[in-house]
Structures are given as C-alpha cells and as structure tokens.
Amino acid sequence: MAHSLAAIKSLRRTTLALGFLATITPNFAQSPPPSPDRPWHSFEEHQIITESRRSALPPLSIESDRVYSLAELIGLAEAHNPETRAAWESASAQADALGVARSELFPTLATIALAGVDRHESALDSRFYRQTAPAFQVSLELNYTIFDFGARRGRINAESARLLTSNFDFNDVHRQLIYDVSQAYYRLLNAAGQEEAAGASLVNAQAVQQAAEERLRNGLATLPDVLEARGATAQAQYDLQVVLGTEQIARGDLATTLGASAATRIRVQPLSEVPTPESVADSIEQAMTRALEQRPDLQARVAGIRLAQAERQQAKADFYPSMRVSASPAAQSIYILQQDLPWGHTAGLNGSVALSLNWTVFDGGARRNRLAQTEAHIKEAEARASTARDQIDDQVWTAYSNLNTAFRQREAAAALVAAATQSYSAALESYNEGVRNLLDVTNAQKVLAQARSTDILARTQVLAAFADLAFRTGGVIQANARRNGS
C-alpha cells in the first residue's frame, strides 16, 4: 500500500512537470511553418497585432469645417508625424550618450556592505573547538583617472560630434517633412483645380451637344453631328471622373503625410486664393550660398569630420600612459565565539590607497594602425562633405532653373487659355449661325479643355517649384523657425 501511494505521488509530480513544460514551450521555442503551401499563423501573431495597436500614436484631430492653410498643415505634420518624434528621440538618446562620456571626468564612488558568519571546527591537541565569527563591513571604493593625455576628452568630443549629427539629422527630417507636406498640398490643389477645369469642360461639351440637337430638330444638322457631340460629352464626363479619383488619392496622400488616416477629410484653400510668387528674389549665386550655409544634411557631413578628428585624438592618447588612483576605506566589526570561551570583538577602520600607471609598451602595431585608420576616416569625411557641396550646388541650380521655367510656362498657359476661350466662343457662335461645322466646335472645345488643364498645372508647378527651391536651399527650416518665433 505504501509503495502504491508513493507511485501515485510520483505520477502526479511527473504530470504537473509535463504540463508546466507544455505551457512554457511556446514562449521559448518557435517552430517553422508546417508546410510551404499555406501562410503561417500562431498565438504570437495575435500578440504582435495587439502590441501594434497599443503602440499607435493618438489620432490626429482635424476640424471638418475648417479650411487649412499650408502653414497650418505644416504645423500639424511637425507635431504629429512619427518621423519627427523618432528623430527627436534619437537626438535625445545621443544627448544622454554625451552625458555618459562627460561623467568620465569625475571620480566614481561605490558603497559596499558585507555581512557574514564563518563557522568551523579547529583542532587543538586531541579535541575540536567550534568557532563562530560574525563579521560586518561597510566600505567605499573611490576610483579616479588622474590623467590620460586626452583620451577622455577625445571620447567627449566624439559624442559631442555625434550629438551635432543627430541634431542636424533632426532638422533635416523637418526639412524633408515640410517639403513632403508642401508637395502633397500642391498636388491636391492641382487635382482640385483640374476637377474645376474638367467640370467647366463638361459644361461646354453639353452646350455643344445641346446646340447640335437643336439644329437637328430644325433640320440644320445631321445625326452624325449629334453623335459626335454626344461622344465629346461622354469623353468630358470620363475625364471628370478620372480627375475626381486623382483628387481622392491626393487627399489621402496629404492626410498620411500629416500623420493622420488616409480617410481623413481635409479642406484646403482653393488655388485661386493661394498667393503665388511672381519672381524669385535671389540670384542663383545667392541661392547656392544660402544652401551651403543652411542645409542640415551638409552640416551633418561637416560634423562627421569633427567625429573623425575626435577619434584621432583618442588614437593618439593610446600612445601615452594613464594614471589612476584608487582608495578603499572600510569599517569592520568582527565578533568571535569559541567553544568554552567568552565572546570576543574587534572593530576598526581599514582600507588601502593605490596609484596605478598603465602604459602599453608594445602592441604589435595596433595603435599605429588605429591612428592611420582615423586619418583615413578624416579624409573620407572631408571628401564626403565636398561631394555633398557639389550635389547641393547642382540641386539648387536645377531647382532654380525649373522655377524660372515654371514662371514662363505659367505666362504661356495664361495666354493659351485666353486664346482658346475666344476660339471656342467664336466657333460655337459661328456654328449656331451655320457658318462652321460641328467638327470645328468640338476641336475648339477640346483645345480649351486642354488649355484649362495646362493652366492649372502651370500655376501649381510654380508653387511646387518655389517649394522645391526652398527645400534645396534649406530655406524651409529658416522660414518655419521664424514662423514659430525661434
């Protein structure tokens, strides 16, 4: 009976152990998909989905009845787009890394408290005596590097350069975000303007169709003329639907750039209310100079030169000795109890002070090679900065040329709209009077529709080209700083 009870208890323990292992196994092991013919799903997938929902930023609140300007949209994007937060957190982490490097200039102080009991048997003659010795100790450990010939300063300079790079990268994220919002905004303005132009073209096509049908009823036109007019109206309706789809996509792109859902409805100013520049104030030389002074990506490249120089400073310090001082004062309290003898006790202040000099005499050329490596990194960083300057010059030149071209295209498009409007009006009037045929009217209507679309595109291209020039020169960062009062 006793053996059976023991066997039952053993079986229960085994069952519990197997159940525990079955519970924790999914947490410590992942299995591949069982076969290649179907997707892989697991409990962890649902956990990841739940964690993704928890980590999502709060939704951006957009007032549905408010008309937003570009400056307001840029402010919303800078406050809610996750890219700016990620860059800001990265710069904050690098600032903490600089604080860690600076802490090396100060001594480190640690407190250690120990307590223990030592118990053993000591042999004396033919007897053993038990000894019990409780001990208590509190000690301080002080360590300080007296000199290291610039090694610590080199590490501080390196982290300072990395912080500068992070800050410039943070500014560049804002520069890119302002540009992305501006371009999405102008694409939406273009799409909305194209919708208006397509609607006007549909009205014109319907007017031509109505005139053709009226003339057919009066016996002054043929059925092919009416069919041609109906085809032109159908084409105008098709073009309008294409533009409406493009506008919906542009609205989703703008909302996503702000950090909101693509389904968010955002009202913006119509193109007619947006002020457009008539000319560029700066010369190309002035624009290039400002770009070299303001571009944060170039500033980050120059900060990379500082980083390489700080690494060289550390490499040079490795050729020299470093000296450290260590002090360890300790307060001790020890008791002892020996068998057949009374308690004993002692207490006092102990410790040690030491100076250590560390100098690597030979390392097989490692220090020399590290120094040569840092010299190469400096030259590499300088070359990358020079390459960035050349690329910025080319980008500014291209953006400046595109802006001037956009100005000229806008003037030509305005003239084209005026001429096409007059041509369409004259053709329709002549058709109603029986002087011209329907083909002339439909051709004039198509030319007018294309001219309207070109005019809207030319006007928005001026705004987009102006924003591109500000992006290439880094002016969007300065202008935004002035708007924020910094």
C-alpha positions in Angstrom: 0.0 0.0 0.0 2.8 2.4 0.9 4.5 1.6 -2.4 1.3 2.3 -4.4 0.8 5.7 -2.7 4.4 6.7 -3.5 3.9 5.7 -7.1 0.7 7.8 -7.3 2.5 10.8 -5.9 5.4 10.3 -8.3 3.0 10.1 -11.3 1.3 13.3 -10.2 4.6 15.1 -10.0 5.5 13.9 -13.4 2.1 15.0 -14.9 2.5 18.5 -13.3 6.0 18.9 -14.7 4.9 17.9 -18.2 2.0 20.3 -18.1 4.4 23.1 -17.0 6.8 22.3 -19.8 3.9 22.3 -22.3 2.9 25.8 -21.1 6.3 27.4 -21.3 7.5 25.7 -24.5 5.8 28.2 -26.9 7.4 31.0 -25.1 10.9 29.7 -25.6 10.8 28.0 -29.0 9.5 28.9 -32.4 8.6 26.3 -35.0 8.8 26.9 -38.7 5.7 26.7 -40.8 4.5 23.1 -41.1 4.3 23.2 -44.9 5.1 25.7 -47.7 1.6 25.7 -49.2 -0.2 27.9 -46.7 0.6 31.0 -44.5 2.0 30.7 -41.0 -0.2 31.8 -38.1 0.5 31.5 -34.4 -0.5 32.9 -31.0 2.4 35.3 -31.2 0.9 36.9 -34.3 -2.1 38.0 -32.3 0.1 39.3 -29.6 2.0 41.4 -32.2 -1.2 42.8 -33.6 -2.3 43.8 -30.1 1.0 45.4 -29.3 0.9 47.3 -32.6 -2.5 48.8 -31.7 -1.2 49.8 -28.3 1.9 51.5 -29.7 0.0 53.5 -32.3 0.0 57.3 -31.7 -3.2 59.0 -30.8 -5.3 60.0 -33.9 -4.8 63.5 -35.3 -7.9 65.7 -34.8 -8.9 67.5 -38.0 -11.8 70.0 -37.9 -14.0 69.0 -40.8 -15.5 72.5 -41.3 -12.2 74.4 -41.2 -10.2 75.4 -44.2 -6.5 74.8 -43.6 -3.6 76.8 -45.0 -0.3 75.3 -45.9 1.4 76.8 -42.8 -1.2 75.2 -40.6 -0.8 71.9 -42.3 3.0 72.0 -41.8 2.5 72.7 -38.1 0.2 69.7 -37.7 2.6 67.5 -39.5 5.6 68.6 -37.4 3.6 67.9 -34.2 2.1 64.5 -35.2 4.1 62.8 -37.9 6.0 59.9 -36.3 9.2 60.6 -38.3 9.8 63.8 -36.3 9.3 62.0 -33.0 11.7 59.2 -34.0 14.4 61.7 -34.9 13.8 63.7 -31.7 14.1 60.6 -29.6 17.3 59.6 -31.4 18.8 63.1 -30.7 17.7 62.8 -27.0 19.4 59.4 -26.7 22.6 60.9 -28.2 22.5 63.7 -25.7 22.4 61.1 -22.9 25.4 59.4 -24.5 27.3 62.7 -24.3 26.4 62.9 -20.6 27.9 59.4 -20.1 31.1 60.4 -21.8 31.4 63.6 -19.7 30.9 61.5 -16.5 34.4 60.1 -17.1 35.9 63.4 -15.9 34.6 62.7 -12.4 35.6 60.0 -9.9 33.4 57.0 -9.3 32.3 56.2 -5.8 30.7 52.9 -4.7 29.5 51.7 -1.4 29.7 48.0 -0.4 28.1 46.5 2.7 29.0 42.9 3.7 27.7 40.7 6.5 28.5 37.1 7.1 29.1 34.3 9.6 32.1 32.0 9.5 31.7 28.8 11.4 34.2 25.9 11.6 35.9 23.4 13.9 39.5 24.0 15.0 41.7 21.1 16.2 43.8 21.5 19.3 45.6 18.5 20.8 43.0 15.7 20.8 40.0 18.0 20.8 38.0 20.1 18.4 36.7 23.5 19.3 33.9 25.2 17.4 34.5 28.8 16.4 31.7 31.2 15.2 32.8 34.5 13.8 30.1 37.0 12.6 31.6 39.9 10.6 30.1 43.2 9.4 31.9 45.6 7.0 31.0 48.8 5.2 33.5 50.0 2.6 33.8 52.8 0.0 35.6 52.4 -3.3 36.9 55.5 -5.0 38.4 55.4 -8.4 39.7 58.4 -10.4 41.7 58.8 -13.6 44.3 61.5 -12.9 45.5 61.9 -16.4 45.2 60.0 -19.7 46.6 62.5 -22.2 43.3 63.4 -23.8 41.6 60.0 -24.1 38.5 61.1 -22.2 38.4 64.4 -23.9 38.5 62.6 -27.2 35.5 60.4 -26.3 33.6 63.5 -25.1 34.4 65.3 -28.4 33.3 62.2 -30.3 29.9 62.0 -28.6 29.5 65.8 -29.0 30.0 65.4 -32.7 27.5 62.6 -32.8 25.0 64.8 -31.0 25.6 67.5 -33.5 25.0 65.0 -36.3 21.8 63.8 -34.6 20.5 67.4 -34.2 21.2 68.2 -37.9 19.5 64.9 -38.9 16.6 66.0 -36.8 16.5 69.3 -38.6 16.7 67.5 -41.9 13.7 65.4 -41.0 11.8 68.6 -40.6 13.1 69.9 -43.9 12.0 66.8 -45.7 8.6 66.7 -43.9 7.9 70.4 -44.8 8.8 69.6 -48.4 6.6 66.5 -48.4 3.6 68.4 -47.0 4.1 71.2 -49.5 4.3 68.9 -52.5 1.2 66.9 -51.3 -0.6 70.1 -50.7 0.2 71.4 -54.2 -0.8 68.1 -55.8 -4.1 68.4 -54.1 -4.5 72.0 -55.3 -3.7 70.8 -58.8 -6.2 68.0 -58.6 -8.9 70.2 -57.2 -8.2 72.8 -60.0 -8.2 70.1 -62.6 -11.6 69.0 -61.3 -12.9 72.5 -61.7 -11.5 72.7 -65.2 -13.0 69.3 -66.1 -16.3 70.4 -64.8 -16.2 73.6 -67.0 -15.2 71.4 -70.0 -18.2 69.2 -69.4 -20.5 72.2 -69.3 -19.0 73.3 -72.6 -19.4 69.9 -74.2 -23.0 69.8 -73.0 -23.7 73.2 -74.5 -22.3 72.0 -77.9 -24.4 68.8 -77.7 -27.5 70.9 -76.9 -26.8 73.2 -79.9 -26.3 70.2 -82.2 -29.5 68.6 -81.1 -31.4 71.8 -81.5 -30.1 72.2 -85.0 -31.0 68.6 -85.8 -34.6 69.2 -84.7 -34.7 72.3 -87.0 -33.2 70.3 -89.9 -30.0 72.2 -89.9 -27.7 69.4 -88.7 -27.1 65.8 -89.3 -27.3 62.8 -87.0 -23.5 62.2 -87.2 -23.0 65.7 -85.8 -25.2 65.0 -82.8 -23.4 61.7 -82.2 -20.1 63.5 -82.4 -21.3 66.0 -79.8 -22.6 63.2 -77.6 -19.3 61.4 -77.8 -17.5 64.6 -76.8 -19.8 65.0 -73.7 -19.1 61.4 -72.7 -15.4 61.9 -73.0 -15.7 65.0 -70.8 -17.6 63.0 -68.2 -14.9 60.3 -68.3 -12.2 62.9 -67.9 -14.0 64.4 -64.9 -14.2 61.0 -63.2 -10.5 60.5 -63.7 -9.7 63.8 -62.1 -12.1 63.0 -59.2 -10.2 59.8 -58.5 -6.9 61.7 -58.7 -8.2 64.2 -56.2 -9.2 61.5 -53.7 -5.7 60.0 -53.9 -4.1 63.4 -53.4 -6.3 64.0 -50.3 -5.2 60.6 -48.8 -1.5 61.4 -49.5 -1.8 64.7 -47.7 -3.5 63.2 -44.7 -0.9 60.5 -44.5 1.9 63.0 -44.6 0.3 64.8 -41.7 0.3 61.6 -39.6 -3.5 61.1 -39.9 -5.5 58.3 -41.5 -5.8 58.5 -45.3 -9.5 58.6 -45.0 -9.4 61.9 -43.1 -11.2 64.7 -44.9 -9.1 67.9 -45.0 -10.4 71.1 -46.5 -7.7 73.3 -48.1 -7.7 76.7 -49.7 -8.7 76.8 -53.4 -5.9 77.5 -55.9 -7.4 81.0 -56.7 -6.9 82.1 -53.0 -3.3 80.9 -52.7 -0.8 83.7 -53.2 1.7 82.8 -56.0 5.1 84.4 -56.4 5.8 86.5 -59.5 9.6 86.1 -59.5 12.4 84.8 -57.4 14.2 87.4 -55.3 17.7 85.8 -55.0 20.1 85.3 -57.8 21.4 81.8 -58.4 24.7 82.7 -56.7 22.9 83.9 -53.6 20.7 80.8 -53.6 23.7 78.5 -53.7 25.5 80.4 -50.9 22.4 80.2 -48.7 22.1 76.5 -49.4 25.7 75.8 -48.3 25.0 77.8 -45.1 21.6 76.3 -44.2 21.4 72.7 -45.5 21.3 70.5 -42.4 22.5 67.4 -44.3 25.7 69.3 -45.3 26.1 70.4 -41.7 25.8 66.8 -40.6 28.6 65.9 -43.0 30.8 68.6 -41.5 30.0 67.2 -38.0 31.2 63.9 -39.3 34.7 65.5 -39.8 34.6 66.5 -36.2 33.8 63.0 -35.2 36.7 61.6 -37.2 39.0 64.2 -35.6 37.9 63.2 -32.1 38.6 59.5 -32.9 42.1 60.6 -34.0 42.5 62.3 -30.6 41.6 59.1 -28.8 44.0 57.1 -31.0 46.9 59.5 -30.2 46.2 59.2 -26.5 46.7 55.4 -26.7 50.5 56.1 -27.2 50.8 57.6 -23.7 50.3 56.3 -20.2 47.3 56.8 -18.0 47.4 57.0 -14.2 44.6 56.1 -11.8 44.2 56.4 -8.1 42.1 54.0 -6.0 41.0 54.4 -2.4 39.1 51.8 -0.4 38.3 52.8 3.2 36.4 50.1 5.1 34.8 50.0 8.6 34.9 46.5 10.1 33.2 44.9 13.1 34.1 41.3 13.8 32.9 39.0 16.6 34.1 35.6 17.6 32.7 32.9 19.8 34.8 29.9 20.7 33.6 26.9 22.5 34.2 27.1 26.3 35.5 30.7 25.9 33.6 34.1 26.1 32.7 36.4 23.1 35.5 38.4 21.5 35.1 41.6 19.4 37.2 43.9 17.4 36.4 46.9 15.3 38.4 49.4 13.3 38.9 51.4 10.1 40.9 49.6 7.4 41.5 50.2 3.8 44.0 50.9 1.1 45.2 53.6 -1.3 46.9 52.8 -4.6 48.3 54.5 -7.7 48.4 52.6 -10.9 50.3 53.6 -14.0 49.3 51.8 -17.2 51.4 52.2 -20.3 51.3 49.8 -23.3 54.9 49.5 -24.4 54.3 47.1 -27.4 51.1 46.0 -29.1 52.3 44.7 -32.5 51.4 48.0 -34.3 47.8 48.1 -33.3 47.9 51.7 -32.1 49.8 52.9 -35.2 47.2 51.2 -37.4 44.3 52.7 -35.5 45.8 56.2 -35.8 46.3 55.6 -39.6 42.7 54.4 -39.7 41.4 57.6 -38.1 43.5 59.7 -40.5 41.8 57.9 -43.4 38.4 58.5 -41.8 39.1 62.2 -41.6 40.0 62.4 -45.3 36.9 60.3 -46.1 34.6 62.6 -44.1 36.2 65.7 -45.8 35.6 64.1 -49.3 32.0 63.2 -48.5 31.4 66.8 -47.4 32.9 68.1 -50.6 30.7 65.7 -52.6 27.7 67.0 -50.7 28.6 70.6 -51.5 28.8 69.7 -55.2 25.5 67.9 -55.2 23.8 70.8 -53.4 25.1 73.2 -56.0 23.7 71.0 -58.7 20.3 70.6 -56.9 20.0 74.4 -56.4 20.9 75.1 -60.0 18.3 72.6 -61.2 15.6 73.9 -58.8 16.3 77.5 -59.8 16.1 76.7 -63.5 12.9 74.7 -63.0 11.3 77.7 -61.2 12.2 80.1 -63.9 10.8 77.7 -66.5 7.6 77.4 -64.5 7.2 81.2 -64.5 7.5 81.3 -68.3 5.1 78.3 -68.6 2.6 80.0 -66.5 2.6 83.1 -68.7 2.3 80.9 -71.8 -0.5 78.9 -70.3 -2.5 82.0 -69.4 -2.2 83.3 -72.9 -3.2 79.8 -74.2 -6.4 79.8 -72.1 -7.3 83.3 -73.3 -6.8 82.3 -77.0 -8.6 79.0 -76.6 -11.6 80.6 -74.9 -12.0 83.2 -77.7 -11.6 80.4 -80.3 -14.3 78.2 -78.7 -16.7 81.1 -78.3 -16.3 82.2 -81.9 -16.6 78.6 -83.2 -19.8 77.9 -81.2 -21.3 81.2 -82.3 -20.4 80.5 -86.0 -21.8 77.0 -85.7 -25.1 78.3 -84.4 -25.2 80.7 -87.3 -24.4 77.9 -89.7 -21.1 79.2 -90.9 -18.9 76.5 -89.4 -19.4 72.8 -88.9 -19.6 70.8 -85.6 -16.1 69.3 -86.0 -14.6 72.8 -85.7 -16.6 73.4 -82.5 -15.6 70.1 -80.9 -12.0 70.7 -81.7 -12.1 74.1 -80.2 -13.8 72.7 -77.1 -11.1 70.1 -76.7 -8.3 72.7 -77.2 -10.0 74.8 -74.5 -10.3 71.9 -72.1 -6.6 71.1 -72.6 -5.7 74.7 -72.2 -7.5 74.9 -68.9 -5.8 71.8 -67.6 -2.4 73.2 -68.7 -3.1 76.5 -67.0 -4.0 74.8 -63.7 -0.9 72.6 -63.9 1.4 75.6 -64.8 0.1 77.6 -61.8 0.6 74.7 -59.3 4.0 74.0 -60.9 5.2 77.5 -60.0 4.2 76.8 -56.3 5.8 73.4 -56.3 9.0 74.7 -58.0 9.2 77.5 -55.5 8.8 75.0 -52.6 11.5 72.8 -54.2 13.9 75.7 -54.3 13.3 76.5 -50.7 13.8 72.8 -49.9 17.1 72.6 -51.8 18.4 75.8 -50.2 17.3 74.8 -46.7 15.1 77.9 -46.5 12.1 76.0 -45.3 13.8 75.4 -42.0 14.6 79.1 -41.5 11.2 80.2 -42.6 9.5 77.7 -40.3 11.7 78.9 -37.4 10.7 82.5 -38.0 7.0 81.4 -38.0 7.4 79.7 -34.7 9.2 82.7 -33.2 12.5 80.9 -32.6 
